[in-house]
Amino acid sequence: MRILVVNEPFQKGFCRTQRWAARTRGRVMRPPDWLAYITAVLEHDGHAVRFYDFPAQDWERGHFVQLINKHKPDAVVLDSTTPSIYSDLEYAALVKAYSGSQVIMVGPHASVLSEETLELGQGAVDIIIRGEPEQTAVEVFGALERGQSLKTIQGITYYEQGHIVHNPDRAFMEDLDKLPFPAWHHLDLRRYFDGIKLYPFIDIIGGRGCPYQCMFCLWPQVMHGNRYRLRSPDNIVSEMVYDLDLWPWLRKGEFFFEDDTFTVHHHRALEICSEIQRLRPPVTWSVNARADHGDPELFRAMKRAGCRMLLIGYESGDQAILDRIGKRLRVTDARERACEAHQAGLKLHGCFVFGLPGETRETMEKTIDYALSLPLDTVQFSAAVPFPGTHYYEYCQENGLLQALRWDDWLTAGEQTAVVDYPQLSRQDITLKVDEALKRFYFRAGYLARFIGDTRSLGDLYRKLRGGSNFIRYLFTKRTESRQKSG
């Protein structure tokens, strides 16, 4: 079959592939790794696939129509997120209008609300693949090519003779080593940017799922489950070699492990370090890490193997909030591990969330003080967002906290903003506190000089200056908007 896999446009700078699909304050643009996996498995199965990432190319609707008219595909795969779902469905309708092709939708929003999404699409979407898409996509496109029924394919919701059919869920894939490597050859990875990561960077997924059950975290609850399914160290490093052969200039940047909790399995993390150390010349890499996992031995091993940074979800400096959200983290343990990692020479990026259940002005201030007291090199502060499919969404619904009336209310002009009002704390209070916290961390006396001074290359200087200028432009835009409203 002739298939187009498309990360469709939404608002300018909108990044749908991160955990909170939005236009971030630092204007992050990540490669669409899940669509790259879909493309790879379909190519491996013999289909003629073209893969386009519109946000990275800054392409808009007109270019989308041109591609549909040019390629006349048999089917188009589109992504979905909560803030963009109405727009996503408009692009599905464009496919139908200009080609009549089958439209298959994937992604977290359509996975959770598959029947509602089909109804909202009014016939523009034919099939929704729920959850992890690779195995299901192979079966779906095989059946479409052969004209077979979809009844036996697990993990899909679809129209049949005017009625919605919701097939049983699919079990998670166990042997992740069987997956082909992501189809990065369709993209220009130099189009992607994240101010906390070396430029250029590429994501690598060494395992799926997270054993922890934080109530607000989207990916484990909706897409990958709570069991950490692991790829072998040899398979992971083979992908690194493949990527370097494809994009040799990646040696100037870094690999980023997008696993939720790289450091949870101590022995396996050491095995991966050992495999990576065999690469010559050496490579640089960074990881997502639990705040309370790891020890000096592991941190030193990671540093020797080329690890640069740990991205750590601290979430809050208030123990009661951490307990309430199911983080299973002690503030004191997090501080000890941070100091050990810092002493091993690893950079630390701290992630904090405002607006979780129990939040007050006092607890937000406590979290800022906590962040400033840790040996962190960079931070991100965000407002808590209740995405469908999470326990946090259910909590907000049950307690009448959601002020958003439509899915496109999940963002304001594309920016990350709070959508929950508490009796003691408004969403405007939360959003303003996020901006204040970022300014208090990054605009400290001497911080910027140290940050720029610790520069390893021209590419490193580029990403720091670009990230900083993006954030300053965001603040300037918000200030201008505020003045216009008050005037």
N, C-alpha and C positions, 0 to 999 in steps of 0.2 A: 504493500500500500504506500501511497505518497502521503506523508504525514508532516504537518507543521507543528512544532512544539514552540509555544510563544509565551514569554513573560510579558504580558500586555501592559501598555502604559496606563497610568492613572494621573496623578498630579505630578508636576515637575519635581524631580528629586526623590520621589516616593520609592522606598526600598521595601519590597514585599517579602524578601527572603530572610529578614532578621526576626527575632522572637517577638518584637513588637513592630508590625508593619507600619511604617510611617516615614515622614521626612524628619530625620533626626536633627538635633541642634548642631551636630558636627558634620551633617550632610554625608552620612555613611552610604556607600553603595557596595553591596555584597553580591558576589556571583550567585545565580540561582542554582544551587547545588542539586536540589531534588529534581528539577527539570532536566539537569544535566544527566542524572542517573536514568530518568525515563528515556531520554534520547539514546543513551548508551545501550540499554537493554533492547530497545526497539531496533536499533541498527544491528545489534548482535543477532536478532531474530530475522534479519534479512529485509527489513522495511527500508524504504528510501525516506530518510528523515532530514529535515532542515530545522535548526534550532536558532531562535532569535530572542535577544534580550532587549526590549525596547527602552526601558528606563536607563540602562547603561549607555545606549547609543543616543539617548535624548530624542528618540523618534516618537511621532504622534499618530493620530488617527489616520491621516492621509496616507502615510507610509504603510500602515496596516492593510488598508484597502488595496493598495498597489500590490503588496505581496500576495494577498488572496487572489487577486485577478491574474497575477503573473503565474503562480504555481498551480492554481486550480487543484488543491489537495483533496484527497479522499476523506481526510479527517484532520481536525485541528485540536490540539491539547492546550487548554488555558488553565492558568493558576487562579486561586481565589484567596482573598483575605477578608476579614470582617469589614475594615473601613472602606475597601474598594469594591465590595461585592456588586453594588448596583452598576458601577462602571464595568466590572468584569462581564456582567450579563449583557451590557450594551455591545461589547465586543463579540460576544457569542452571537448576538443578533446580526451583527455586521457580517460574520462568516456565513450565516444562513442567507442573508440578502444578496451577497455577491458570489456565492459558490454553491450553496446548498449542501456543503460538506457536513459530515458527522462532527459534532462538537462534544468533546470529552473534557470534563472539568475535574481538577484535582485541588488539593490544598486544604488547610485546616477548616476554613469556614464551610465550604461545601461538604467536607467530611462529617461535620457535626450536624449541620442543618441541610442534609441532602434533599429531603422531600420539599422543604420550604424553598430551597434554591431552584429546584426544577419548576416549582409552581411560579416563582417570581420570574423565571426565564421565559415562561409562556411558550414553550416549545423550542427555544433557541439552544438549549442544552439537551443532548440526547442521553448521555451517560455520565454519572459521577462516580469516580473511583475514590473510595473512602480510605483514609489512613495511608500507610506506606504503599506507594503506587506501583512498584516495579513488577512484581509477579502478576498482579492483577492486570496491568497494562499489556503484558505479553499475551495473556489469555484473551483479553477483550479484543485486541487487534487481530489476533489469530482467528477468533470467531467471526469478526466482521469481514475479514478477507475471504473466509470460506462460506459466508452466508449462514452461519450456524446460530443456534439459539444462545442467549446469554443466561439462561435459567440456572446453569450449574456453576456459574462463575461467582465465587465468593467475593464480598467486599465492594459490591457495586449497587447503585440505585439508578433506575432507568425507566424510560417510558416504553410501554408495550401496549399497542392498540388503544392508546389514549389513556391508559391507566399507569400509575406509578408503581413500580415493583422494587422492593427493598430486599435484596438477597442477604443471606446471613453474613456476619463479619468473617474476615479472613484472619487466620492465625498469623502471628508475626513470623517473619522469615528468620530461620535459625542460623544457617550457614551464610554469613555475609561475605565470606571469601568467594562465593560463587558469582557475586555481582561483577560485571565489567566495571572498569574505572570510568568516572564521569566523563562525558563527551565534551571536554573543554576545547577540543579542536574547532568547535563551531564559534567560539567567542574570542574576543581580544581581552585578556585578563588585565591588561594595562588600563582598561576603562574603569576598574573598580578601585575604591578608596575607603579606608577607615583610618581616622587620625591616630588611633592607638596602635595600629599595626604597621610594621615596616612596609614600604612601598617598593615593588609590588608584592602582593600577598595572594595566597590561594588557600581555600578551605580544604581540610581533609577530615573525613568522618571515620574515626577508628572504632566506633561502636555506637549503638543506638539504644535509647532508653535510659532511665535514671531511677535508681532504687529509692530515691527520696520522693516525698509527696507534698511539696510546697503547694499551697492551695491556689496560687495565682499562675503557676508555670504552665504554659500552653502546650509545649511539645510533648512532654511525657504523657500528659492526660489525654491528648487528642490524637497524636500521630505515632508515638513510639513505645508507649507503655512504661512500666516501672521496673522492668528487668533489664539490666545492662547487658546487651548482646554484643559480643566482642569479635572483632576481626583479629586474625593472627598478626603478630609483629612483622613476620616476613611479608605478608600480603600488604600491610600498610607501607612498608619501606619500598616494596615494588611499585606501589602507586607513586611514591615520591620520585623514584627514578624515572617512571613514565612521564610524570609532569615536567621534570627537568629536561628530558629529551625533547618534549614538546615546546617548552618555554625555558630555554637556557638562562634567560635573564632573571628567572626566579631566584637564582643564587644570590642576587643582590637584595632580595627581600626576605620573605619568610613563609613557612607553612603555618596554618593555624588549625589546631585540632578543635573541631566544633562539637565534640562529645560534651555532654552536660557535665561530666564529672571524671575527668581523665585520671585524677590521683586516687580514686576510690580503691582500685585494685593495686596494691603496693607492688606485688611481685610482677604483675604484667607490665606496669609502668616501667619497672627496671629492665624488663626484657625489651621493651620498645626502645628505651635509651641505648641498650647494648647494640641493637640492630642499627639504629640511626648512626651510631658512632663509627660504623664500618663504611659509611658513605665518604667518598673522597672526590673533590674537596668537601669539607664539612658543610652542613646546612644549618640555617637558623629556623627555630620553630617556637610557637607559643601555644598555650592550652587554656581551656576552661578548667577550673579546679574548685573543689570543695574547700570552704574556709577552714575546716577542722581536720582535713586529711593530709597526710604527709609527715615527714620527719626530716631531720638534718641529712640522713643518709640519702633519702630519695631526692631531696632538693639539690644536694651536691651532685648526684648522678645526672640529674636533668641538666644542670648547668654544664657539666663536662660534655654532655651529648649535644650541646648547642641550643638548649632551651633558653629563651630570652625573657619571657613574661608569663605570669599566671594571671588570668582574668578570673576574679573571685566574686561570688555573689554573697556579700555580707547582708544585704537588704536593709537591716536596721541596727541601730545601736541600743535598742530597747529590748531587754530580754523577754518581757511579757508579750511584745508583738511577735517576736520570733517563735515563741511557744504557740501563740494563737494561730499562726499561719502554717504550722506543721513543719517548720524549717529543721527541727531537731539539731539545733546548733547552739552552743554556749558562747556568749560574747567573749568570755575569758579564753576559751580554747582558740577561737578565731584570732585573737590578738597574739597568742603564743606562736601559732603556725605562721602568722605574717612576719613576725620577727625572725623566725628560723629561716624562712624563705629569703627574706631580705639579707640576712647574714650570709647566705649561700651565694649571693650575687644576682638573684633573680629580680627582675622588675615586677611590680605589683600594680594591677589595675583593679580598683574596687568598684563594685556595682551596688547601688543603694536605691531603695524604692520608698517613696512617700505615698501615704494614703491607704495603707493596709489597715485592716480592721483594728480598732483601738487607737489609731493615730490621733495625736493632738498637736497643737503648736509646740508644746513642751517636748514631746517625743521626737518631733522633727528636729528641734534644736539639739536634742541629745544625740541624734544620729549624725548631724553635721560635726559636732564636737568629737564624736567617736571617729569619724572619717579623718578629721584633721590630726588625730592623735596616732593613727596608724602609719607605718612607713610606706605609704602609697606613692607611686610615681604619677599615676593618672586616675581619674574617677569618672563615673557616670552616675548621675542622679536622674531618676525617672518617676513619673506618677504611676501608681498601680492601675492597671487596666483589666477589667473583668471580661475576658474573651469567652464566647460561648464554648461549652464543653469543659470548663474548669470549675472547680469547687468555689472559687471566688465569685464567678458569675452567678452560681446558684445562691450563694450567700447574699449577694447584692439584690438579686430578685426577691428573695424571701423577706428581706428587710426594707424593701422599697427605696433602695439607695440609687438606682439608676435614673439619671436625668436624660439620657439619650433616648430619643423616641424612634429614630431610624438608625440603620447600621452606619450610614455615612456621618452620623453624629459622633462616631468614635474618634474622629479627628476634627480639628478646627483649622481650616485652610491648609490641611495636609500636615500640620505640625503635631508633635506629641503634646497632648494636653490631657488633664484629668477629666474623667467622665462621671465620677462618683461624688455626690454630696453627702457628707455626714452631718448630723445635727450640730456638732461642735466644730465642723471644719468644712468649708466650701471647696468645690473643685478649683475655684479661682485662687483660694489660699494655697492649695497644694501646688498648682502650676507656678505661682510666683515664688514659692519656697524652693522649688527645683532650680529655677534660674538663680536665686540668691545663693544657694548652696554651691552651684558651679562657679559663680563669681568669687565666692569666699575661698574656694580651694585654689583656683587657677590664677587669681589676681593677687595672691600673697606677695609681700615684698621678697624679692630674691628668687621666687619660684621660677618665673619665666627665664631668668638668666641661667639658672641651673638646668632647666629643661632644654634650652637651646644649646647650652654648653656641652651637654651630654649627647652630642650628635656624632654618628658613626660614618655618615656618608652624605653625598649630595641628595640621594634619594630619601634618606632619613630627614634631612633638613627640609626637603620639599613637603613631605607628609606632615611635619610639624607646623610649618608655615601655612599650609593649606588648611589643616584642621583648625588652627587658631583663627585664621581669617574667616572661615566658615562660621565659627561660633560667634565671632564679633559681629559679623553681618546679621546673624540671627538676632542678637541682642539689639542691634541698631534698628532692625525692622520692627521688632516688638515695641521698642520705645516710640518709634514713629507712629505705629498704629494706636498706641495708647494715647499719644498727644492728639491725634485726629479724633478719637472717640471723646476725649475730654473737652475738645474744642467744639 
